[in-house]
Amino acid sequence: MITLTYQDAYQQERSQTYANLDEILLAFSSCITLPDYLKVVSLTEDGNDLG
């Protein structure tokens, strides 16, 4: 499971969880799910921080 934590336009931290790498790549293939100008705070996979 991959969890992406980011700051929204109101500077609030939000998280989105994806089941696997294919699901997160599909979400990033367009900017509809998560706009590319939002600041990513953390990216974790199964509890391990990926940066």
CHARMM-style PDB file with segment names, atoms N, HN, CA, C and O in Angstrom:
ATOM      1  N   MET     1       0.835  -1.166   0.000  1.00  0.00      PROA
ATOM      2  CA  MET     1       0.000   0.000   0.000  1.00  0.00      PROA
ATOM      3  C   MET     1       0.892   1.246   0.000  1.00  0.00      PROA
ATOM      4  O   MET     1       1.864   1.323   0.751  1.00  0.00      PROA
ATOM      5  N   ILE     2       0.555   2.201  -0.837  1.00  0.00      PROA
ATOM      6  HN  ILE     2      -0.234   2.138  -1.447  1.00  0.00      PROA
ATOM      7  CA  ILE     2       1.334   3.435  -0.973  1.00  0.00      PROA
ATOM      8  C   ILE     2       0.484   4.597  -0.494  1.00  0.00      PROA
ATOM      9  O   ILE     2      -0.651   4.765  -0.939  1.00  0.00      PROA
ATOM     10  N   THR     3       1.027   5.403   0.414  1.00  0.00      PROA
ATOM     11  HN  THR     3       1.950   5.267   0.776  1.00  0.00      PROA
ATOM     12  CA  THR     3       0.313   6.563   0.940  1.00  0.00      PROA
ATOM     13  C   THR     3       1.062   7.831   0.560  1.00  0.00      PROA
ATOM     14  O   THR     3       2.256   7.969   0.826  1.00  0.00      PROA
ATOM     15  N   LEU     4       0.348   8.744  -0.062  1.00  0.00      PROA
ATOM     16  HN  LEU     4      -0.622   8.631  -0.278  1.00  0.00      PROA
ATOM     17  CA  LEU     4       0.891  10.033  -0.472  1.00  0.00      PROA
ATOM     18  C   LEU     4       0.267  11.102   0.414  1.00  0.00      PROA
ATOM     19  O   LEU     4      -0.956  11.237   0.463  1.00  0.00      PROA
ATOM     20  N   THR     5       1.107  11.862   1.116  1.00  0.00      PROA
ATOM     21  HN  THR     5       2.100  11.752   1.076  1.00  0.00      PROA
ATOM     22  CA  THR     5       0.635  12.958   1.961  1.00  0.00      PROA
ATOM     23  C   THR     5       1.086  14.256   1.309  1.00  0.00      PROA
ATOM     24  O   THR     5       2.248  14.397   0.928  1.00  0.00      PROA
ATOM     25  N   TYR     6       0.162  15.205   1.181  1.00  0.00      PROA
ATOM     26  HN  TYR     6      -0.782  15.091   1.490  1.00  0.00      PROA
ATOM     27  CA  TYR     6       0.451  16.457   0.489  1.00  0.00      PROA
ATOM     28  C   TYR     6      -0.268  17.607   1.167  1.00  0.00      PROA
ATOM     29  O   TYR     6      -1.162  17.389   1.985  1.00  0.00      PROA
ATOM     30  N   GLN     7       0.119  18.839   0.830  1.00  0.00      PROA
ATOM     31  HN  GLN     7       0.845  19.016   0.165  1.00  0.00      PROA
ATOM     32  CA  GLN     7      -0.566  20.036   1.304  1.00  0.00      PROA
ATOM     33  C   GLN     7      -1.493  20.524   0.211  1.00  0.00      PROA
ATOM     34  O   GLN     7      -1.085  20.698  -0.937  1.00  0.00      PROA
ATOM     35  N   ASP     8      -2.752  20.745   0.581  1.00  0.00      PROA
ATOM     36  HN  ASP     8      -3.084  20.604   1.514  1.00  0.00      PROA
ATOM     37  CA  ASP     8      -3.699  21.241  -0.408  1.00  0.00      PROA
ATOM     38  C   ASP     8      -3.576  22.756  -0.562  1.00  0.00      PROA
ATOM     39  O   ASP     8      -2.696  23.373   0.039  1.00  0.00      PROA
ATOM     40  N   ALA     9      -4.446  23.347  -1.355  1.00  0.00      PROA
ATOM     41  HN  ALA     9      -5.160  22.846  -1.843  1.00  0.00      PROA
ATOM     42  CA  ALA     9      -4.388  24.785  -1.630  1.00  0.00      PROA
ATOM     43  C   ALA     9      -4.616  25.629  -0.380  1.00  0.00      PROA
ATOM     44  O   ALA     9      -4.260  26.807  -0.356  1.00  0.00      PROA
ATOM     45  N   TYR    10      -5.210  25.035   0.666  1.00  0.00      PROA
ATOM     46  HN  TYR    10      -5.499  24.078   0.647  1.00  0.00      PROA
ATOM     47  CA  TYR    10      -5.464  25.746   1.924  1.00  0.00      PROA
ATOM     48  C   TYR    10      -4.416  25.432   2.985  1.00  0.00      PROA
ATOM     49  O   TYR    10      -4.617  25.722   4.164  1.00  0.00      PROA
ATOM     50  N   GLN    11      -3.286  24.832   2.564  1.00  0.00      PROA
ATOM     51  HN  GLN    11      -3.123  24.596   1.606  1.00  0.00      PROA
ATOM     52  CA  GLN    11      -2.162  24.474   3.438  1.00  0.00      PROA
ATOM     53  C   GLN    11      -2.546  23.431   4.487  1.00  0.00      PROA
ATOM     54  O   GLN    11      -1.943  23.383   5.559  1.00  0.00      PROA
ATOM     55  N   GLN    12      -3.527  22.610   4.191  1.00  0.00      PROA
ATOM     56  HN  GLN    12      -4.016  22.649   3.320  1.00  0.00      PROA
ATOM     57  CA  GLN    12      -3.934  21.512   5.058  1.00  0.00      PROA
ATOM     58  C   GLN    12      -3.313  20.223   4.532  1.00  0.00      PROA
ATOM     59  O   GLN    12      -3.289  19.992   3.323  1.00  0.00      PROA
ATOM     60  N   GLU    13      -2.812  19.384   5.437  1.00  0.00      PROA
ATOM     61  HN  GLU    13      -2.833  19.571   6.419  1.00  0.00      PROA
ATOM     62  CA  GLU    13      -2.250  18.103   5.003  1.00  0.00      PROA
ATOM     63  C   GLU    13      -3.371  17.128   4.701  1.00  0.00      PROA
ATOM     64  O   GLU    13      -4.307  16.967   5.484  1.00  0.00      PROA
ATOM     65  N   ARG    14      -3.257  16.481   3.551  1.00  0.00      PROA
ATOM     66  HN  ARG    14      -2.496  16.612   2.915  1.00  0.00      PROA
ATOM     67  CA  ARG    14      -4.223  15.482   3.096  1.00  0.00      PROA
ATOM     68  C   ARG    14      -3.441  14.233   2.697  1.00  0.00      PROA
ATOM     69  O   ARG    14      -2.256  14.305   2.371  1.00  0.00      PROA
ATOM     70  N   SER    15      -4.113  13.102   2.729  1.00  0.00      PROA
ATOM     71  HN  SER    15      -5.075  13.043   2.994  1.00  0.00      PROA
ATOM     72  CA  SER    15      -3.479  11.847   2.329  1.00  0.00      PROA
ATOM     73  C   SER    15      -4.359  11.100   1.348  1.00  0.00      PROA
ATOM     74  O   SER    15      -5.587  11.129   1.433  1.00  0.00      PROA
ATOM     75  N   GLN    16      -3.704  10.433   0.417  1.00  0.00      PROA
ATOM     76  HN  GLN    16      -2.707  10.409   0.348  1.00  0.00      PROA
ATOM     77  CA  GLN    16      -4.384   9.528  -0.499  1.00  0.00      PROA
ATOM     78  C   GLN    16      -3.637   8.207  -0.452  1.00  0.00      PROA
ATOM     79  O   GLN    16      -2.407   8.181  -0.415  1.00  0.00      PROA
ATOM     80  N   THR    17      -4.378   7.120  -0.454  1.00  0.00      PROA
ATOM     81  HN  THR    17      -5.377   7.141  -0.484  1.00  0.00      PROA
ATOM     82  CA  THR    17      -3.791   5.798  -0.370  1.00  0.00      PROA
ATOM     83  C   THR    17      -4.091   5.021  -1.645  1.00  0.00      PROA
ATOM     84  O   THR    17      -5.208   5.050  -2.161  1.00  0.00      PROA
ATOM     85  N   TYR    18      -3.079   4.333  -2.137  1.00  0.00      PROA
ATOM     86  HN  TYR    18      -2.171   4.309  -1.717  1.00  0.00      PROA
ATOM     87  CA  TYR    18      -3.186   3.552  -3.365  1.00  0.00      PROA
ATOM     88  C   TYR    18      -2.793   2.115  -3.057  1.00  0.00      PROA
ATOM     89  O   TYR    18      -1.908   1.877  -2.236  1.00  0.00      PROA
ATOM     90  N   ALA    19      -3.437   1.163  -3.704  1.00  0.00      PROA
ATOM     91  HN  ALA    19      -4.156   1.356  -4.372  1.00  0.00      PROA
ATOM     92  CA  ALA    19      -3.199  -0.256  -3.431  1.00  0.00      PROA
ATOM     93  C   ALA    19      -1.833  -0.733  -3.911  1.00  0.00      PROA
ATOM     94  O   ALA    19      -1.205  -1.574  -3.268  1.00  0.00      PROA
ATOM     95  N   ASN    20      -1.369  -0.192  -5.049  1.00  0.00      PROA
ATOM     96  HN  ASN    20      -1.880   0.491  -5.571  1.00  0.00      PROA
ATOM     97  CA  ASN    20      -0.095  -0.655  -5.598  1.00  0.00      PROA
ATOM     98  C   ASN    20       0.482   0.423  -6.521  1.00  0.00      PROA
ATOM     99  O   ASN    20      -0.120   1.479  -6.710  1.00  0.00      PROA
ATOM    100  N   LEU    21       1.642   0.143  -7.085  1.00  0.00      PROA
ATOM    101  HN  LEU    21       2.132  -0.716  -6.931  1.00  0.00      PROA
ATOM    102  CA  LEU    21       2.334   1.103  -7.943  1.00  0.00      PROA
ATOM    103  C   LEU    21       1.537   1.405  -9.215  1.00  0.00      PROA
ATOM    104  O   LEU    21       1.513   2.546  -9.676  1.00  0.00      PROA
ATOM    105  N   ASP    22       0.889   0.391  -9.777  1.00  0.00      PROA
ATOM    106  HN  ASP    22       0.908  -0.536  -9.402  1.00  0.00      PROA
ATOM    107  CA  ASP    22       0.090   0.617 -10.990  1.00  0.00      PROA
ATOM    108  C   ASP    22      -1.031   1.618 -10.739  1.00  0.00      PROA
ATOM    109  O   ASP    22      -1.319   2.456 -11.594  1.00  0.00      PROA
ATOM    110  N   GLU    23      -1.658   1.535  -9.582  1.00  0.00      PROA
ATOM    111  HN  GLU    23      -1.424   0.854  -8.888  1.00  0.00      PROA
ATOM    112  CA  GLU    23      -2.753   2.439  -9.248  1.00  0.00      PROA
ATOM    113  C   GLU    23      -2.275   3.884  -9.091  1.00  0.00      PROA
ATOM    114  O   GLU    23      -2.957   4.809  -9.532  1.00  0.00      PROA
ATOM    115  N   ILE    24      -1.121   4.086  -8.473  1.00  0.00      PROA
ATOM    116  HN  ILE    24      -0.566   3.335  -8.115  1.00  0.00      PROA
ATOM    117  CA  ILE    24      -0.611   5.453  -8.292  1.00  0.00      PROA
ATOM    118  C   ILE    24      -0.127   6.022  -9.627  1.00  0.00      PROA
ATOM    119  O   ILE    24      -0.282   7.218  -9.872  1.00  0.00      PROA
ATOM    120  N   LEU    25       0.454   5.192 -10.489  1.00  0.00      PROA
ATOM    121  HN  LEU    25       0.580   4.220 -10.289  1.00  0.00      PROA
ATOM    122  CA  LEU    25       0.876   5.671 -11.808  1.00  0.00      PROA
ATOM    123  C   LEU    25      -0.324   6.059 -12.662  1.00  0.00      PROA
ATOM    124  O   LEU    25      -0.265   7.036 -13.408  1.00  0.00      PROA
ATOM    125  N   LEU    26      -1.397   5.308 -12.560  1.00  0.00      PROA
ATOM    126  HN  LEU    26      -1.445   4.513 -11.954  1.00  0.00      PROA
ATOM    127  CA  LEU    26      -2.618   5.652 -13.278  1.00  0.00      PROA
ATOM    128  C   LEU    26      -3.188   6.976 -12.772  1.00  0.00      PROA
ATOM    129  O   LEU    26      -3.679   7.780 -13.564  1.00  0.00      PROA
ATOM    130  N   ALA    27      -3.128   7.209 -11.466  1.00  0.00      PROA
ATOM    131  HN  ALA    27      -2.729   6.556 -10.822  1.00  0.00      PROA
ATOM    132  CA  ALA    27      -3.616   8.465 -10.890  1.00  0.00      PROA
ATOM    133  C   ALA    27      -2.770   9.646 -11.354  1.00  0.00      PROA
ATOM    134  O   ALA    27      -3.298  10.739 -11.560  1.00  0.00      PROA
ATOM    135  N   PHE    28      -1.459   9.442 -11.522  1.00  0.00      PROA
ATOM    136  HN  PHE    28      -1.030   8.554 -11.355  1.00  0.00      PROA
ATOM    137  CA  PHE    28      -0.569  10.528 -11.932  1.00  0.00      PROA
ATOM    138  C   PHE    28      -0.514  10.726 -13.442  1.00  0.00      PROA
ATOM    139  O   PHE    28       0.110  11.675 -13.915  1.00  0.00      PROA
ATOM    140  N   SER    29      -1.154   9.851 -14.202  1.00  0.00      PROA
ATOM    141  HN  SER    29      -1.662   9.079 -13.818  1.00  0.00      PROA
ATOM    142  CA  SER    29      -1.117  10.007 -15.654  1.00  0.00      PROA
ATOM    143  C   SER    29      -1.933  11.207 -16.121  1.00  0.00      PROA
ATOM    144  O   SER    29      -1.795  11.653 -17.260  1.00  0.00      PROA
ATOM    145  N   SER    30      -2.773  11.722 -15.246  1.00  0.00      PROA
ATOM    146  HN  SER    30      -2.885  11.360 -14.321  1.00  0.00      PROA
ATOM    147  CA  SER    30      -3.481  12.979 -15.508  1.00  0.00      PROA
ATOM    148  C   SER    30      -3.480  13.793 -14.223  1.00  0.00      PROA
ATOM    149  O   SER    30      -3.261  13.248 -13.141  1.00  0.00      PROA
ATOM    150  N   CYS    31      -3.719  15.069 -14.333  1.00  0.00      PROA
ATOM    151  HN  CYS    31      -3.897  15.511 -15.212  1.00  0.00      PROA
ATOM    152  CA  CYS    31      -3.696  15.942 -13.149  1.00  0.00      PROA
ATOM    153  C   CYS    31      -5.071  16.063 -12.498  1.00  0.00      PROA
ATOM    154  O   CYS    31      -5.282  16.943 -11.663  1.00  0.00      PROA
ATOM    155  N   ILE    32      -5.998  15.197 -12.866  1.00  0.00      PROA
ATOM    156  HN  ILE    32      -5.826  14.483 -13.544  1.00  0.00      PROA
ATOM    157  CA  ILE    32      -7.350  15.272 -12.313  1.00  0.00      PROA
ATOM    158  C   ILE    32      -7.374  14.796 -10.864  1.00  0.00      PROA
ATOM    159  O   ILE    32      -8.024  15.417 -10.023  1.00  0.00      PROA
ATOM    160  N   THR    33      -6.676  13.706 -10.563  1.00  0.00      PROA
ATOM    161  HN  THR    33      -6.148  13.202 -11.247  1.00  0.00      PROA
ATOM    162  CA  THR    33      -6.690  13.141  -9.215  1.00  0.00      PROA
ATOM    163  C   THR    33      -5.966  14.039  -8.224  1.00  0.00      PROA
ATOM    164  O   THR    33      -6.471  14.295  -7.131  1.00  0.00      PROA
ATOM    165  N   LEU    34      -4.798  14.513  -8.595  1.00  0.00      PROA
ATOM    166  HN  LEU    34      -4.388  14.305  -9.482  1.00  0.00      PROA
ATOM    167  CA  LEU    34      -3.979  15.350  -7.723  1.00  0.00      PROA
ATOM    168  C   LEU    34      -3.208  16.336  -8.588  1.00  0.00      PROA
ATOM    169  O   LEU    34      -2.339  15.929  -9.359  1.00  0.00      PROA
ATOM    170  N   PRO    35      -3.508  17.614  -8.473  1.00  0.00      PROA
ATOM    171  CA  PRO    35      -2.787  18.601  -9.286  1.00  0.00      PROA
ATOM    172  C   PRO    35      -1.287  18.562  -9.017  1.00  0.00      PROA
ATOM    173  O   PRO    35      -0.867  18.342  -7.881  1.00  0.00      PROA
ATOM    174  N   ASP    36      -0.477  18.774 -10.053  1.00  0.00      PROA
ATOM    175  HN  ASP    36      -0.818  18.953 -10.976  1.00  0.00      PROA
ATOM    176  CA  ASP    36       0.969  18.650  -9.910  1.00  0.00      PROA
ATOM    177  C   ASP    36       1.634  19.831  -9.222  1.00  0.00      PROA
ATOM    178  O   ASP    36       2.840  19.784  -8.976  1.00  0.00      PROA
ATOM    179  N   TYR    37       0.894  20.889  -8.903  1.00  0.00      PROA
ATOM    180  HN  TYR    37      -0.085  20.927  -9.103  1.00  0.00      PROA
ATOM    181  CA  TYR    37       1.487  22.042  -8.227  1.00  0.00      PROA
ATOM    182  C   TYR    37       1.385  21.951  -6.705  1.00  0.00      PROA
ATOM    183  O   TYR    37       1.907  22.826  -6.015  1.00  0.00      PROA
ATOM    184  N   LEU    38       0.735  20.930  -6.162  1.00  0.00      PROA
ATOM    185  HN  LEU    38       0.311  20.219  -6.723  1.00  0.00      PROA
ATOM    186  CA  LEU    38       0.630  20.786  -4.708  1.00  0.00      PROA
ATOM    187  C   LEU    38       1.919  20.189  -4.140  1.00  0.00      PROA
ATOM    188  O   LEU    38       2.561  19.352  -4.775  1.00  0.00      PROA
ATOM    189  N   LYS    39       2.282  20.629  -2.945  1.00  0.00      PROA
ATOM    190  HN  LYS    39       1.760  21.309  -2.430  1.00  0.00      PROA
ATOM    191  CA  LYS    39       3.522  20.189  -2.300  1.00  0.00      PROA
ATOM    192  C   LYS    39       3.330  18.812  -1.673  1.00  0.00      PROA
ATOM    193  O   LYS    39       2.422  18.612  -0.866  1.00  0.00      PROA
ATOM    194  N   VAL    40       4.184  17.868  -2.047  1.00  0.00      PROA
ATOM    195  HN  VAL    40       4.921  18.030  -2.703  1.00  0.00      PROA
ATOM    196  CA  VAL    40       4.169  16.536  -1.457  1.00  0.00      PROA
ATOM    197  C   VAL    40       4.962  16.582  -0.157  1.00  0.00      PROA
ATOM    198  O   VAL    40       6.110  17.026  -0.138  1.00  0.00      PROA
ATOM    199  N   VAL    41       4.345  16.121   0.930  1.00  0.00      PROA
ATOM    200  HN  VAL    41       3.412  15.761   0.915  1.00  0.00      PROA
ATOM    201  CA  VAL    41       4.985  16.123   2.241  1.00  0.00      PROA
ATOM    202  C   VAL    41       5.718  14.800   2.470  1.00  0.00      PROA
ATOM    203  O   VAL    41       6.847  14.788   2.960  1.00  0.00      PROA
ATOM    204  N   SER    42       5.072  13.686   2.114  1.00  0.00      PROA
ATOM    205  HN  SER    42       4.155  13.695   1.716  1.00  0.00      PROA
ATOM    206  CA  SER    42       5.731  12.391   2.263  1.00  0.00      PROA
ATOM    207  C   SER    42       5.103  11.354   1.335  1.00  0.00      PROA
ATOM    208  O   SER    42       3.964  11.491   0.889  1.00  0.00      PROA
ATOM    209  N   LEU    43       5.883  10.321   1.063  1.00  0.00      PROA
ATOM    210  HN  LEU    43       6.809  10.209   1.425  1.00  0.00      PROA
ATOM    211  CA  LEU    43       5.442   9.188   0.262  1.00  0.00      PROA
ATOM    212  C   LEU    43       5.925   7.939   0.976  1.00  0.00      PROA
ATOM    213  O   LEU    43       7.128   7.759   1.165  1.00  0.00      PROA
ATOM    214  N   THR    44       5.007   7.079   1.371  1.00  0.00      PROA
ATOM    215  HN  THR    44       4.029   7.225   1.217  1.00  0.00      PROA
ATOM    216  CA  THR    44       5.379   5.873   2.105  1.00  0.00      PROA
ATOM    217  C   THR    44       4.799   4.646   1.426  1.00  0.00      PROA
ATOM    218  O   THR    44       3.712   4.684   0.851  1.00  0.00      PROA
ATOM    219  N   GLU    45       5.553   3.552   1.507  1.00  0.00      PROA
ATOM    220  HN  GLU    45       6.437   3.521   1.974  1.00  0.00      PROA
ATOM    221  CA  GLU    45       5.089   2.265   0.999  1.00  0.00      PROA
ATOM    222  C   GLU    45       5.210   1.252   2.124  1.00  0.00      PROA
ATOM    223  O   GLU    45       6.310   0.967   2.597  1.00  0.00      PROA
ATOM    224  N   ASP    46       4.092   0.717   2.547  1.00  0.00      PROA
ATOM    225  HN  ASP    46       3.198   0.949   2.163  1.00  0.00      PROA
ATOM    226  CA  ASP    46       4.041  -0.253   3.651  1.00  0.00      PROA
ATOM    227  C   ASP    46       4.773   0.273   4.893  1.00  0.00      PROA
ATOM    228  O   ASP    46       5.473  -0.486   5.563  1.00  0.00      PROA
ATOM    229  N   GLY    47       4.619   1.546   5.200  1.00  0.00      PROA
ATOM    230  HN  GLY    47       4.050   2.163   4.656  1.00  0.00      PROA
ATOM    231  CA  GLY    47       5.226   2.150   6.382  1.00  0.00      PROA
ATOM    232  C   GLY    47       6.650   2.623   6.216  1.00  0.00      PROA
ATOM    233  O   GLY    47       7.189   3.257   7.122  1.00  0.00      PROA
ATOM    234  N   ASN    48       7.286   2.333   5.076  1.00  0.00      PROA
ATOM    235  HN  ASN    48       6.847   1.818   4.340  1.00  0.00      PROA
ATOM    236  CA  ASN    48       8.653   2.783   4.810  1.00  0.00      PROA
ATOM    237  C   ASN    48       8.632   4.094   4.048  1.00  0.00      PROA
ATOM    238  O   ASN    48       8.002   4.200   2.996  1.00  0.00      PROA
ATOM    239  N   ASP    49       9.324   5.098   4.583  1.00  0.00      PROA
ATOM    240  HN  ASP    49       9.836   5.013   5.438  1.00  0.00      PROA
ATOM    241  CA  ASP    49       9.360   6.414   3.945  1.00  0.00      PROA
ATOM    242  C   ASP    49      10.193   6.348   2.670  1.00  0.00      PROA
ATOM    243  O   ASP    49      11.347   5.920   2.685  1.00  0.00      PROA
ATOM    244  N   LEU    50       9.583   6.781   1.561  1.00  0.00      PROA
ATOM    245  HN  LEU    50       8.646   7.129   1.549  1.00  0.00      PROA
ATOM    246  CA  LEU    50      10.270   6.777   0.274  1.00  0.00      PROA
ATOM    247  C   LEU    50      10.818   8.142  -0.097  1.00  0.00      PROA
ATOM    248  O   LEU    50      11.455   8.300  -1.139  1.00  0.00      PROA
ATOM    249  N   GLY    51      10.575   9.112   0.742  1.00  0.00      PROA
ATOM    250  HN  GLY    51      10.057   8.983   1.588  1.00  0.00      PROA
ATOM    251  CA  GLY    51      11.141  10.430   0.483  1.00  0.00      PROA
ATOM    252  C   GLY    51      10.097  11.404   0.282  1.00  0.00      PROA
ATOM    253  OT1 GLY    51      10.384  12.579   0.050  1.00  0.00      PROA
TER     254      GLY     51
END
